[in-house]
């Protein structure tokens, strides 16, 4: 855990070699980026220190810090001030402002739960990183080619087959603790892929790829999550704040979420995007969790775990 006094701030969950880590950045002459644990099975115990500030813009592994170090709302999952968010969006593939990007792109189908499928694109050089980052439980490639051809294919699946290009994150999270067997996940992906294969309007410059479904049960630790969820309550953190504490054992991670085992036998889900922009320091021995939580999938029904018995 990066110490608050060192000037490091959390950048949220980052995926490296199909493993989730916490990212850190530091401003000033000794600034930089780094990643650290914990790994599944290890303790996670930290105190939030000070105020939350904008994380700036990260592009190509280089971070441009927010000029004014603007404050960010504690419930924001963006971690950026409005100006940095606009700049970030203007440089993204999703904004359709990079039509001349020469890199090859892949079109994929992602599965998050029964009936929760989406189409998307990612730079081929990134491999499965985008699928890990967005918490795709299973996925398969559809095509490879130029960016605009990939974009046309994405739009085609939406128009012709009604395939979404976005699944709300709360919906993904709620589905994750009650998933069907892998065979059923693959069958649903394969059925949609067969419909895609029958489309005559597929862009000529986009090479169709063999459809080989991939599952992220091991990478996300979903078997461990399911076992713990069957024994106790699954709750999600709604916000962090100066002085709040999180204590538990890391079970695994899916997308930006950390799954943390509680002493009561349940699971606490902490969205790493809520951690971005905070300074964190190690919690003292014997510290107890004191963050606002709600039952996973319970919408706005939040409560403060600091005044509840049995969470930790």
N, C-alpha and C positions, 0 to 999 in steps of 0.2 A: 504494500500500500504506500503510495507516495505521501510523504509528510506534508502537512499544510504549510509548515514554516519554510519548506524548500521552495515555495512558489509554484509548485506543480498543481495544475487543475485537471480534473477528470474530463476525458473526451467521450466517455461512454464505452459501450462494448464494441470491440473490433474483432474481426475474424482473420486468423492467420493459419494457413495450412489445415483448414477445417477444425480449428480449435478457437474457442472464444477467449479473449483476453480483455483487460481493461486498458484503454488508451489514456495517455497523459500528455499534456503540453505545458510549456512554460514560456512566459514572455521575458523580454529583456535580453541583455548581452549573452546570457547563458541559456537562452531559450532553446527549445527543441521539442522533439516528439519521442515517446517511448511507450512500450507496452509491458504489462506485468500480469501475474496471476490474479486471483487464485485459480487452481485447477479443481475439477470435481472431486469431492471428498475432503477438501480442505476447508478450514474455518474462514468465515468472512465476517469481520467485525470492525465497523468504522463509525466515526462521528463526523457529521457535516460541520464545516467551520467557515464562518463569515458569510458574505453574500454571493449570489450567483451572478456571473457575468457572461456576456455573449462569447461564444467560442470562435467567432470569426468565420472565415471561409477556407475550407480545405480542398485543394485541387492538385492532383498528381503527386500526393504525398507532401505537399508544401502548404503550410497554413499561413494565411494572411490574417493577422489579429485584428479584432475590432478596434478602430482608431480611438473610440471613446470608451472602450471597455464598458459598454452599456449594460444596465441591469436587465435580467430576463425573468419573466414570471415563473414562480416555482412549479406550476403545473404544465408549463410548456414542454412539449416533447421535441420541439425544434432546436432549442438551445441557442437560438440566434436572435439578435435584434431585428427589427423590420428591414433596415437598410442592408444588413449582411445577408438576410434571407432572400431579399430581392436579387442581390448580386449573385448569390449561389444559384438561384433558380435560373437566372439569365444565362448561366454558363453550362447548364445541364442538358443532357440529351433529351430529356422529357420536354424541354421548352421548344424543341424544333428550331433551335438557332444555330445548329452545327451541321448543316446539310452537306458541307464539304469535308466532313470528317472522313479520312481515308481508311480508317481501321475497319476490319471485318467485324460484323455483329452477328449474334445468335438470337433467334426467336425461341422462346421456351413456353411450355405449359407448366404451371405450378399448382400443386394440390395442398390445401391447408386443412381440409376436413371434408366430410361428405357434402357434396354440392358446392364446395368452396374452391373453385378453380379460376385461374386467371391466366392471361397471356401477357408476356412481357418481352423486352429485349435487353441484352447486355453485351458489352464489348467482349469479343471472343477471347481476348487475352486474359480476362478476369476469371475464366473458368466458372466454377460454381459459386464464386464468392457472393454474387448478388442474391442467389437463392438462399444461401446461409444467412445473409444479412436481413432478409425480409421474413425469415422463419418458415420457408417452404418445407413442409413435411416430406413431400415427394415431388419429383419433377421429371421432365424429359425434354430433350432438344427437338425442335421442329425444322429449323433451317439455318443456313449460314450464308452471309453475303453483305453487300453494302448497307450502310445505315438506312438510307431512304427506302430501300427495298424491304428491309426488316420492318421499318415503320409501316409500310403499306400492308404487309402481312398482318401486323398487329391490328391495324384498323379493319382489315378484311374479316378477321375472326370475330371482331366485335359486331360488324354490320351483318355478316352472313349467318353467324352461329350464335350471336348473343353472348360471346365470351367476354367477361369483364376484364378490364385492365387494372383493377384495383379491388382489394378486399380490405375492409376496415380492420385496423389492427386489433381492436377489442374483440371482434368476431373471431379472428385467428386464435387469440389467446384463450378464449372461452372454449373453443373446439379442441384444444390441444390435450386436455386431460381425459377425453373420452373417445379416443380414436379407434376405428375398426382395424382389423388385421391388415398387414402389408398387402396381401393378395387383393383385398377389396380396394385399396388405394390405387394399386396399379391397374386394376380392371377399369376403374372410373377414368383414369388418365388415358388408357388405351382406347376406350370407347370414344372419347372426344378426339383423340388423335386420328382415328379412322374417319371421322367426319371431316377433319381438316384435310386429310389426304385426298378426299373426294372433291375438294374445291377446284374448279377449273380456272379460277381467277388468280391463282398463286403467282406472284411476281417471277418473271422469267430469270432474273439475275440472282434470285435467292435459291441456293442449292438445298434441296430437301435432305435432311439428315436421318439416318436410321433412328427409330424411336426406341430408346433403351431407358426405361424408367429407373430412377435412382431414389433411394429412401434415406432419410436423415435421422432415423431412429437412434443410431449409435452416436452420431455427431451431436445430437441435441440431448441425449440422455433421456429419451422419452419413456423407456421402460421403467426407469427409476422414478420418473415423475408420476407415471400412472400408478405405480405401486404405492407411493406416498400419498397420492391424491385419494386413493381408495380407503386409506386409513384415517385421514384427517381433512380439515378444511383447507381449501386453496383460496388465498387472498392476495390481492394486488395492492402495491403501494400507490397512493394517489398523488403524493407530493413529498418532497424533502424540504428541510428548512434548517437554519442555523441552530446547531446544537442537537438535532435529531440523530438517533442512533439506529443502526441496523446490525443485528447479530444473528448468526446462524451458520449452517454448513452448506456450502455450494453443492447442489445436486447436478447442475448442468446449465446449459443456456440454449435458447432458441431465438434466432434473430437478435433483437436488442435486449431480450429478457434474460435476467438471471433468475434461476429457480433455487430458492434457499430453504433448506429444511429447518423447521422450528422445533423447539424443545417439546412442544405439545403434540408433535407428530404430524402436523400439517405442513403446508408449503406456502412460502411467501414469494410472490412474483414481483421482482423489481425491474421495471423498464429502465435499461441503461441510459436511455435518452433523457430521463429525469435527472441523471447524475451529471450530465455534461454541463460544464461551467462552474462546478462547485470545487472548493478545496476540501479534501477528505483527510482525516488523520485516524490513526489506530484507536480503537475504543479501549477503555480501561478494563482490566479483568473484572468479571462479574457484571459488566454493563448489560442492560436490557434494551430490547428494541422499543423505540418510541416514535413511530411514524404513523400517519393517518393511512388506513387501509380500507378496502371494501372487498366483499366476496367477489371472486372472479366471475365476471359476466353479470354483475349486479347493477350495472348502470351507475347512477349517481349516489347509491346508498353507501356513503363512506362513514367510517368511524375512526376514532383515535385509539390506537393500540396501547397508548400510554395509560389509559384508564380502563382497560379491559383485562380480565383475568384469563390466564391460560394460553395466551398467544406464544409467549416465550417463557 
